[in-house]
Amino acid sequence: MKTIALPVPLLGAIAATRGMLGMGAGLLLAQSLSERHRANVGWALVAVGVVSTLPLAAFVISRWRDS
């Protein structure tokens, strides 16, 4: 098993993107807001979570390959 040393801010950014993705998915499945607002906010959070995950994942994968 390979071990990768990640700086704390990067680990926090990864956790934040996972949280945004999860909250967006939760809002899409929830019944607490109106349909229109829930869809807008949910898809926005999912999109931000996915888009911000791509560069972070590329960074972690490149570190994993270098180690």
C-alpha positions, 0 to 999 in steps of 0.5 A: 500500500502506498502512503501519500503525504497531503498538506492539511489545507489540501485535505480540507479542500477535498473534504469541502468538495465532498461535502458540497457534493453530498449536500447537493445530492441531499437537497435534490432528494429532500422535500424541504424546499420548493421544487424549483429552489431545491433543484437550482441549489442542489444542481449548483452544489453538485456542479461545484463539488464535481468541478472542484474535485477534478483538479484536486483528484489530479493532484492527488493521483500525480502525487500517488504516481510519483511516490 
